[in-house]
């Protein structure tokens, strides 16, 4: 099992509830593929550096999870097919990245 993190941007035309519902669907799909979610974080509505599909803002989310490498292709295909997702990036976390993420989560929990 490898550690991964995905950052994705949802279209700003969704309401807050619809965005939360989309994130819950993605988390459920990841769990259904045999992965274990370690952390999920809502970064809120943010302005993007450049317009995507004529939209200049989007709902940003981060999901950290552990999964087998074969899960990632199916997960990314699911993200590509969902019209609510403007962009996404999935990255395999190395040991230093995992340590940094744990330190960052501890710092957020302390605040």
N, CA, C and O atoms as a GROMACS GRO file, in nm:
protein
  444
    1UNK      N    1   0.084  -0.119   0.000
    1UNK     CA    2   0.000   0.000   0.000
    1UNK      C    3   0.089   0.125   0.000
    1UNK      O    4   0.177   0.140   0.084
    2UNK      N    5   0.063   0.212  -0.095
    2UNK     CA    6   0.134   0.339  -0.106
    2UNK      C    7   0.047   0.451  -0.053
    2UNK      O    8  -0.076   0.438  -0.050
    3UNK      N    9   0.109   0.559  -0.012
    3UNK     CA   10   0.036   0.678   0.031
    3UNK      C   11   0.022   0.773  -0.087
    3UNK      O   12   0.118   0.796  -0.162
    4UNK      N   13  -0.096   0.829  -0.103
    4UNK     CA   14  -0.124   0.923  -0.211
    4UNK      C   15  -0.199   1.042  -0.156
    4UNK      O   16  -0.263   1.035  -0.051
    5UNK      N   17  -0.190   1.153  -0.228
    5UNK     CA   18  -0.277   1.267  -0.199
    5UNK      C   19  -0.330   1.321  -0.330
    5UNK      O   20  -0.260   1.326  -0.431
    6UNK      N   21  -0.456   1.360  -0.325
    6UNK     CA   22  -0.521   1.418  -0.442
    6UNK      C   23  -0.573   1.557  -0.404
    6UNK      O   24  -0.641   1.573  -0.302
    7UNK      N   25  -0.541   1.654  -0.485
    7UNK     CA   26  -0.599   1.787  -0.473
    7UNK      C   27  -0.686   1.805  -0.596
    7UNK      O   28  -0.641   1.783  -0.708
    8UNK      N   29  -0.810   1.845  -0.573
    8UNK     CA   30  -0.898   1.866  -0.687
    8UNK      C   31  -0.980   1.993  -0.668
    8UNK      O   32  -1.003   2.039  -0.556
    9UNK      N   33  -1.023   2.048  -0.781
    9UNK     CA   34  -1.101   2.172  -0.784
    9UNK      C   35  -1.238   2.140  -0.841
    9UNK      O   36  -1.250   2.085  -0.951
   10UNK      N   37  -1.341   2.174  -0.765
   10UNK     CA   38  -1.478   2.156  -0.811
   10UNK      C   39  -1.530   2.288  -0.866
   10UNK      O   40  -1.488   2.395  -0.824
   11UNK      N   41  -1.620   2.278  -0.960
   11UNK     CA   42  -1.677   2.396  -1.024
   11UNK      C   43  -1.748   2.486  -0.922
   11UNK      O   44  -1.814   2.436  -0.831
   12UNK      N   45  -1.736   2.618  -0.935
   12UNK     CA   46  -1.796   2.709  -0.837
   12UNK      C   47  -1.947   2.725  -0.850
   12UNK      O   48  -2.008   2.790  -0.766
   13UNK      N   49  -2.008   2.668  -0.953
   13UNK     CA   50  -2.153   2.681  -0.968
   13UNK      C   51  -2.227   2.590  -0.870
   13UNK      O   52  -2.349   2.601  -0.854
   14UNK      N   53  -2.156   2.499  -0.804
   14UNK     CA   54  -2.217   2.411  -0.705
   14UNK      C   55  -2.242   2.488  -0.575
   14UNK      O   56  -2.168   2.581  -0.542
   15UNK      N   57  -2.345   2.448  -0.502
   15UNK     CA   58  -2.365   2.503  -0.369
   15UNK      C   59  -2.268   2.432  -0.274
   15UNK      O   60  -2.206   2.333  -0.312
   16UNK      N   61  -2.255   2.483  -0.152
   16UNK     CA   62  -2.166   2.420  -0.053
   16UNK      C   63  -2.210   2.276  -0.027
   16UNK      O   64  -2.126   2.186  -0.016
   17UNK      N   65  -2.342   2.254  -0.019
   17UNK     CA   66  -2.392   2.118   0.007
   17UNK      C   67  -2.362   2.024  -0.109
   17UNK      O   68  -2.325   1.909  -0.088
   18UNK      N   69  -2.376   2.073  -0.231
   18UNK     CA   70  -2.347   1.990  -0.348
   18UNK      C   71  -2.198   1.957  -0.355
   18UNK      O   72  -2.161   1.846  -0.394
   19UNK      N   73  -2.113   2.051  -0.317
   19UNK     CA   74  -1.969   2.026  -0.316
   19UNK      C   75  -1.934   1.921  -0.211
   19UNK      O   76  -1.854   1.831  -0.238
   20UNK      N   77  -1.993   1.931  -0.093
   20UNK     CA   78  -1.969   1.832   0.013
   20UNK      C   79  -2.018   1.694  -0.030
   20UNK      O   80  -1.954   1.593  -0.002
   21UNK      N   81  -2.131   1.692  -0.098
   21UNK     CA   82  -2.185   1.565  -0.149
   21UNK      C   83  -2.090   1.502  -0.251
   21UNK      O   84  -2.071   1.380  -0.252
   22UNK      N   85  -2.032   1.584  -0.338
   22UNK     CA   86  -1.937   1.533  -0.437
   22UNK      C   87  -1.813   1.476  -0.369
   22UNK      O   88  -1.764   1.370  -0.410
   23UNK      N   89  -1.764   1.544  -0.266
   23UNK     CA   90  -1.646   1.496  -0.193
   23UNK      C   91  -1.678   1.364  -0.123
   23UNK      O   92  -1.597   1.271  -0.125
   24UNK      N   93  -1.796   1.355  -0.063
   24UNK     CA   94  -1.836   1.230   0.004
   24UNK      C   95  -1.846   1.116  -0.098
   24UNK      O   96  -1.812   1.002  -0.066
   25UNK      N   97  -1.891   1.146  -0.218
   25UNK     CA   98  -1.900   1.044  -0.322
   25UNK      C   99  -1.760   0.994  -0.359
   25UNK      O  100  -1.737   0.874  -0.372
   26UNK      N  101  -1.665   1.089  -0.376
   26UNK     CA  102  -1.528   1.051  -0.410
   26UNK      C  103  -1.465   0.968  -0.299
   26UNK      O  104  -1.398   0.868  -0.326
   27UNK      N  105  -1.487   1.009  -0.174
   27UNK     CA  106  -1.433   0.934  -0.060
   27UNK      C  107  -1.493   0.793  -0.055
   27UNK      O  108  -1.422   0.696  -0.030
   28UNK      N  109  -1.623   0.783  -0.078
   28UNK     CA  110  -1.689   0.653  -0.080
   28UNK      C  111  -1.637   0.564  -0.191
   28UNK      O  112  -1.618   0.444  -0.172
   29UNK      N  113  -1.614   0.624  -0.309
   29UNK     CA  114  -1.561   0.547  -0.421
   29UNK      C  115  -1.419   0.497  -0.392
   29UNK      O  116  -1.384   0.384  -0.428
   30UNK      N  117  -1.339   0.583  -0.328
   30UNK     CA  118  -1.202   0.542  -0.293
   30UNK      C  119  -1.206   0.426  -0.195
   30UNK      O  120  -1.133   0.328  -0.211
   31UNK      N  121  -1.291   0.437  -0.093
   31UNK     CA  122  -1.304   0.328   0.005
   31UNK      C  123  -1.355   0.201  -0.062
   31UNK      O  124  -1.311   0.092  -0.028
   32UNK      N  125  -1.446   0.215  -0.157
   32UNK     CA  126  -1.500   0.101  -0.228
   32UNK      C  127  -1.396   0.029  -0.313
   32UNK      O  128  -1.411  -0.089  -0.342
   33UNK      N  129  -1.291   0.100  -0.351
   33UNK     CA  130  -1.184   0.040  -0.429
   33UNK      C  131  -1.078  -0.027  -0.339
   33UNK      O  132  -0.979  -0.080  -0.389
   34UNK      N  133  -1.100  -0.022  -0.208
   34UNK     CA  134  -1.008  -0.088  -0.116
   34UNK      C  135  -0.903   0.003  -0.055
   34UNK      O  136  -0.806  -0.045   0.004
   35UNK      N  137  -0.920   0.133  -0.068
   35UNK     CA  138  -0.823   0.227  -0.012
   35UNK      C  139  -0.868   0.271   0.127
   35UNK      O  140  -0.984   0.256   0.165
   36UNK      N  141  -0.774   0.325   0.202
   36UNK     CA  142  -0.802   0.375   0.336
   36UNK      C  143  -0.774   0.525   0.338
   36UNK      O  144  -0.662   0.567   0.311
   37UNK      N  145  -0.875   0.606   0.370
   37UNK     CA  146  -0.859   0.751   0.372
   37UNK      C  147  -0.797   0.791   0.505
   37UNK      O  148  -0.846   0.756   0.613
   38UNK      N  149  -0.686   0.865   0.496
   38UNK     CA  150  -0.616   0.910   0.616
   38UNK      C  151  -0.659   1.050   0.658
   38UNK      O  152  -0.668   1.079   0.778
   39UNK      N  153  -0.687   1.136   0.561
   39UNK     CA  154  -0.721   1.275   0.593
   39UNK      C  155  -0.794   1.338   0.475
   39UNK      O  156  -0.764   1.309   0.359
   40UNK      N  157  -0.889   1.423   0.507
   40UNK     CA  158  -0.962   1.497   0.405
   40UNK      C  159  -0.972   1.641   0.453
   40UNK      O  160  -0.994   1.667   0.571
   41UNK      N  161  -0.955   1.735   0.362
   41UNK     CA  162  -0.951   1.875   0.401
   41UNK      C  163  -1.020   1.962   0.297
   41UNK      O  164  -0.998   1.946   0.177
   42UNK      N  165  -1.102   2.053   0.344
   42UNK     CA  166  -1.171   2.149   0.259
   42UNK      C  167  -1.094   2.279   0.264
   42UNK      O  168  -1.081   2.339   0.371
   43UNK      N  169  -1.044   2.326   0.150
   43UNK     CA  170  -0.971   2.452   0.145
   43UNK      C  171  -1.063   2.568   0.107
   43UNK      O  172  -1.020   2.683   0.107
   44UNK      N  173  -1.188   2.538   0.074
   44UNK     CA  174  -1.286   2.641   0.047
   44UNK      C  175  -1.283   2.694  -0.096
   44UNK      O  176  -1.213   2.642  -0.183
   45UNK      N  177  -1.362   2.798  -0.117
   45UNK     CA  178  -1.372   2.863  -0.248
   45UNK      C  179  -1.254   2.958  -0.264
   45UNK      O  180  -1.236   3.049  -0.183
   46UNK      N  181  -1.174   2.936  -0.367
   46UNK     CA  182  -1.054   3.017  -0.390
   46UNK      C  183  -1.047   3.065  -0.534
   46UNK      O  184  -1.104   3.005  -0.625
   47UNK      N  185  -0.976   3.174  -0.551
   47UNK     CA  186  -0.952   3.227  -0.685
   47UNK      C  187  -0.839   3.146  -0.749
   47UNK      O  188  -0.738   3.118  -0.686
   48UNK      N  189  -0.859   3.109  -0.874
   48UNK     CA  190  -0.757   3.033  -0.945
   48UNK      C  191  -0.659   3.127  -1.016
   48UNK      O  192  -0.691   3.243  -1.040
   49UNK      N  193  -0.542   3.077  -1.046
   49UNK     CA  194  -0.438   3.158  -1.112
   49UNK      C  195  -0.479   3.196  -1.254
   49UNK      O  196  -0.442   3.302  -1.304
   50UNK      N  197  -0.555   3.109  -1.318
   50UNK     CA  198  -0.601   3.136  -1.454
   50UNK      C  199  -0.738   3.070  -1.472
   50UNK      O  200  -0.768   2.971  -1.404
   51UNK      N  201  -0.821   3.122  -1.562
   51UNK     CA  202  -0.955   3.065  -1.581
   51UNK      C  203  -0.950   2.923  -1.638
   51UNK      O  204  -0.868   2.892  -1.725
   52UNK      N  205  -1.038   2.839  -1.588
   52UNK     CA  206  -1.057   2.703  -1.640
   52UNK      C  207  -1.205   2.692  -1.675
   52UNK      O  208  -1.290   2.714  -1.590
   53UNK      N  209  -1.235   2.660  -1.799
   53UNK     CA  210  -1.372   2.652  -1.849
   53UNK      C  211  -1.448   2.782  -1.819
   53UNK      O  212  -1.565   2.780  -1.780
   54UNK      N  213  -1.380   2.895  -1.838
   54UNK     CA  214  -1.435   3.029  -1.818
   54UNK      C  215  -1.476   3.056  -1.674
   54UNK      O  216  -1.561   3.142  -1.649
   55UNK      N  217  -1.419   2.985  -1.578
   55UNK     CA  218  -1.446   3.006  -1.436
   55UNK      C  219  -1.315   3.047  -1.368
   55UNK      O  220  -1.210   2.988  -1.392
   56UNK      N  221  -1.324   3.150  -1.283
   56UNK     CA  222  -1.202   3.200  -1.220
   56UNK      C  223  -1.189   3.160  -1.073
   56UNK      O  224  -1.088   3.191  -1.010
   57UNK      N  225  -1.291   3.091  -1.019
   57UNK     CA  226  -1.285   3.041  -0.882
   57UNK      C  227  -1.325   2.894  -0.880
   57UNK      O  228  -1.378   2.842  -0.978
   58UNK      N  229  -1.299   2.829  -0.767
   58UNK     CA  230  -1.336   2.690  -0.755
   58UNK      C  231  -1.324   2.643  -0.611
   58UNK      O  232  -1.252   2.704  -0.532
   59UNK      N  233  -1.393   2.534  -0.577
   59UNK     CA  234  -1.384   2.474  -0.444
   59UNK      C  235  -1.265   2.377  -0.444
   59UNK      O  236  -1.262   2.281  -0.520
   60UNK      N  237  -1.168   2.404  -0.358
   60UNK     CA  238  -1.047   2.322  -0.349
   60UNK      C  239  -1.062   2.219  -0.237
   60UNK      O  240  -1.110   2.252  -0.128
   61UNK      N  241  -1.020   2.096  -0.263
   61UNK     CA  242  -1.023   1.988  -0.164
   61UNK      C  243  -0.895   1.907  -0.171
   61UNK      O  244  -0.833   1.895  -0.277
   62UNK      N  245  -0.857   1.851  -0.057
   62UNK     CA  246  -0.740   1.763  -0.046
   62UNK      C  247  -0.785   1.633   0.020
   62UNK      O  248  -0.854   1.635   0.122
   63UNK      N  249  -0.746   1.521  -0.039
   63UNK     CA  250  -0.773   1.390   0.021
   63UNK      C  251  -0.641   1.312   0.024
   63UNK      O  252  -0.576   1.295  -0.079
   64UNK      N  253  -0.602   1.265   0.144
   64UNK     CA  254  -0.486   1.179   0.159
   64UNK      C  255  -0.536   1.039   0.186
   64UNK      O  256  -0.626   1.019   0.268
   65UNK      N  257  -0.478   0.940   0.116
   65UNK     CA  258  -0.524   0.802   0.133
   65UNK      C  259  -0.412   0.703   0.105
   65UNK      O  260  -0.311   0.736   0.043
   66UNK      N  261  -0.432   0.581   0.150
   66UNK     CA  262  -0.341   0.470   0.123
   66UNK      C  263  -0.413   0.372   0.032
   66UNK      O  264  -0.528   0.335   0.057
   67UNK      N  265  -0.346   0.332  -0.075
   67UNK     CA  266  -0.408   0.242  -0.171
   67UNK      C  267  -0.302   0.167  -0.249
   67UNK      O  268  -0.185   0.204  -0.250
   68UNK      N  269  -0.346   0.061  -0.314
   68UNK     CA  270  -0.258  -0.012  -0.406
   68UNK      C  271  -0.245   0.072  -0.533
   68UNK      O  272  -0.333   0.150  -0.567
   69UNK      N  273  -0.135   0.054  -0.603
   69UNK     CA  274  -0.110   0.132  -0.724
   69UNK      C  275  -0.214   0.113  -0.832
   69UNK      O  276  -0.238   0.203  -0.912
   70UNK      N  277  -0.277  -0.005  -0.836
   70UNK     CA  278  -0.376  -0.034  -0.940
   70UNK      C  279  -0.505   0.047  -0.922
   70UNK      O  280  -0.582   0.062  -1.016
   71UNK      N  281  -0.528   0.098  -0.802
   71UNK     CA  282  -0.650   0.175  -0.773
   71UNK      C  283  -0.646   0.312  -0.839
   71UNK      O  284  -0.750   0.366  -0.876
   72UNK      N  285  -0.528   0.367  -0.854
   72UNK     CA  286  -0.514   0.505  -0.899
   72UNK      C  287  -0.569   0.527  -1.039
   72UNK      O  288  -0.634   0.628  -1.065
   73UNK      N  289  -0.545   0.435  -1.130
   73UNK     CA  290  -0.595   0.451  -1.267
   73UNK      C  291  -0.748   0.457  -1.269
   73UNK      O  292  -0.805   0.541  -1.338
   74UNK      N  293  -0.813   0.370  -1.193
   74UNK     CA  294  -0.960   0.371  -1.187
   74UNK      C  295  -1.011   0.499  -1.120
   74UNK      O  296  -1.110   0.558  -1.164
   75UNK      N  297  -0.942   0.542  -1.015
   75UNK     CA  298  -0.981   0.664  -0.943
   75UNK      C  299  -0.969   0.786  -1.034
   75UNK      O  300  -1.059   0.870  -1.037
   76UNK      N  301  -0.859   0.797  -1.107
   76UNK     CA  302  -0.841   0.911  -1.195
   76UNK      C  303  -0.940   0.910  -1.311
   76UNK      O  304  -0.986   1.016  -1.354
   77UNK      N  305  -0.974   0.793  -1.360
   77UNK     CA  306  -1.074   0.783  -1.466
   77UNK      C  307  -1.209   0.833  -1.415
   77UNK      O  308  -1.282   0.902  -1.486
   78UNK      N  309  -1.243   0.798  -1.291
   78UNK     CA  310  -1.367   0.844  -1.229
   78UNK      C  311  -1.366   0.997  -1.217
   78UNK      O  312  -1.468   1.061  -1.241
   79UNK      N  313  -1.252   1.054  -1.180
   79UNK     CA  314  -1.242   1.200  -1.167
   79UNK      C  315  -1.256   1.268  -1.304
   79UNK      O  316  -1.321   1.372  -1.315
   80UNK      N  317  -1.196   1.209  -1.407
   80UNK     CA  318  -1.203   1.267  -1.542
   80UNK      C  319  -1.347   1.268  -1.594
   80UNK      O  320  -1.386   1.360  -1.665
   81UNK      N  321  -1.424   1.167  -1.558
   81UNK     CA  322  -1.560   1.156  -1.610
   81UNK      C  323  -1.660   1.244  -1.537
   81UNK      O  324  -1.769   1.270  -1.588
   82UNK      N  325  -1.625   1.291  -1.419
   82UNK     CA  326  -1.717   1.373  -1.340
   82UNK      C  327  -1.709   1.518  -1.387
   82UNK      O  328  -1.602   1.579  -1.381
   83UNK      N  329  -1.821   1.572  -1.432
   83UNK     CA  330  -1.822   1.707  -1.488
   83UNK      C  331  -1.809   1.815  -1.381
   83UNK      O  332  -1.785   1.931  -1.414
   84UNK      N  333  -1.824   1.779  -1.254
   84UNK     CA  334  -1.808   1.877  -1.145
   84UNK      C  335  -1.661   1.909  -1.118
   84UNK      O  336  -1.631   2.012  -1.058
   85UNK      N  337  -1.570   1.822  -1.161
   85UNK     CA  338  -1.427   1.839  -1.136
   85UNK      C  339  -1.364   1.919  -1.249
   85UNK      O  340  -1.368   1.878  -1.365
   86UNK      N  341  -1.305   2.035  -1.214
   86UNK     CA  342  -1.236   2.116  -1.314
   86UNK      C  343  -1.094   2.065  -1.337
   86UNK      O  344  -1.051   2.050  -1.451
   87UNK      N  345  -1.021   2.039  -1.228
   87UNK     CA  346  -0.884   1.988  -1.234
   87UNK      C  347  -0.859   1.898  -1.114
   87UNK      O  348  -0.926   1.910  -1.011
   88UNK      N  349  -0.763   1.806  -1.129
   88UNK     CA  350  -0.720   1.724  -1.016
   88UNK      C  351  -0.576   1.683  -1.038
   88UNK      O  352  -0.527   1.680  -1.151
   89UNK      N  353  -0.510   1.652  -0.929
   89UNK     CA  354  -0.373   1.603  -0.935
   89UNK      C  355  -0.354   1.502  -0.823
   89UNK      O  356  -0.377   1.534  -0.706
   90UNK      N  357  -0.313   1.382  -0.858
   90UNK     CA  358  -0.284   1.277  -0.761
   90UNK      C  359  -0.134   1.254  -0.759
   90UNK      O  360  -0.072   1.235  -0.863
   91UNK      N  361  -0.077   1.255  -0.639
   91UNK     CA  362   0.067   1.242  -0.621
   91UNK      C  363   0.095   1.130  -0.522
   91UNK      O  364   0.030   1.120  -0.418
   92UNK      N  365   0.194   1.044  -0.554
   92UNK     CA  366   0.238   0.942  -0.460
   92UNK      C  367   0.331   1.008  -0.360
   92UNK      O  368   0.425   1.078  -0.399
   93UNK      N  369   0.305   0.987  -0.233
   93UNK     CA  370   0.381   1.052  -0.126
   93UNK      C  371   0.500   0.965  -0.086
   93UNK      O  372   0.483   0.847  -0.056
   94UNK      N  373   0.621   1.023  -0.084
   94UNK     CA  374   0.736   0.950  -0.034
   94UNK      C  375   0.744   0.969   0.118
   94UNK      O  376   0.657   1.034   0.176
   95UNK      N  377   0.845   0.913   0.183
   95UNK     CA  378   0.855   0.916   0.329
   95UNK      C  379   0.862   1.059   0.383
   95UNK      O  380   0.798   1.090   0.484
   96UNK      N  381   0.937   1.146   0.317
   96UNK     CA  382   0.947   1.285   0.363
   96UNK      C  383   0.814   1.358   0.349
   96UNK      O  384   0.776   1.437   0.436
   97UNK      N  385   0.746   1.332   0.241
   97UNK     CA  386   0.615   1.394   0.216
   97UNK      C  387   0.514   1.350   0.322
   97UNK      O  388   0.436   1.431   0.372
   98UNK      N  389   0.515   1.221   0.357
   98UNK     CA  390   0.424   1.168   0.459
   98UNK      C  391   0.454   1.233   0.593
   98UNK      O  392   0.362   1.272   0.665
   99UNK      N  393   0.582   1.244   0.629
   99UNK     CA  394   0.621   1.306   0.756
   99UNK      C  395   0.577   1.452   0.761
   99UNK      O  396   0.526   1.499   0.863
  100UNK      N  397   0.595   1.525   0.651
  100UNK     CA  398   0.552   1.664   0.645
  100UNK      C  399   0.400   1.675   0.661
  100UNK      O  400   0.352   1.761   0.734
  101UNK      N  401   0.325   1.587   0.593
  101UNK     CA  402   0.179   1.591   0.600
  101UNK      C  403   0.131   1.563   0.743
  101UNK      O  404   0.036   1.626   0.790
  102UNK      N  405   0.194   1.468   0.811
  102UNK     CA  406   0.156   1.437   0.949
  102UNK      C  407   0.185   1.555   1.041
  102UNK      O  408   0.104   1.587   1.129
  103UNK      N  409   0.300   1.620   1.021
  103UNK     CA  410   0.335   1.738   1.101
  103UNK      C  411   0.235   1.851   1.076
  103UNK      O  412   0.193   1.920   1.169
  104UNK      N  413   0.198   1.869   0.951
  104UNK     CA  414   0.103   1.974   0.914
  104UNK      C  415  -0.034   1.947   0.975
  104UNK      O  416  -0.100   2.040   1.023
  105UNK      N  417  -0.079   1.820   0.973
  105UNK     CA  418  -0.208   1.784   1.033
  105UNK      C  419  -0.205   1.807   1.184
  105UNK      O  420  -0.304   1.856   1.240
  106UNK      N  421  -0.095   1.774   1.250
  106UNK     CA  422  -0.082   1.797   1.395
  106UNK      C  423  -0.090   1.945   1.426
  106UNK      O  424  -0.151   1.986   1.525
  107UNK      N  425  -0.026   2.027   1.342
  107UNK     CA  426  -0.028   2.172   1.362
  107UNK      C  427  -0.169   2.227   1.345
  107UNK      O  428  -0.212   2.314   1.421
  108UNK      N  429  -0.242   2.177   1.244
  108UNK     CA  430  -0.380   2.220   1.222
  108UNK      C  431  -0.470   2.178   1.337
  108UNK      O  432  -0.559   2.253   1.377
  109UNK      N  433  -0.448   2.058   1.390
  109UNK     CA  434  -0.529   2.009   1.502
  109UNK      C  435  -0.504   2.091   1.629
  109UNK      O  436  -0.594   2.108   1.711
  110UNK      N  437  -0.382   2.142   1.645
  110UNK     CA  438  -0.348   2.221   1.763
  110UNK      C  439  -0.416   2.358   1.760
  110UNK      O  440  -0.442   2.417   1.865
  111UNK      N  441  -0.444   2.408   1.641
  111UNK     CA  442  -0.505   2.543   1.630
  111UNK      C  443  -0.651   2.538   1.648
  111UNK      O  444  -0.717   2.642   1.642
   0.00000   0.00000   0.00000
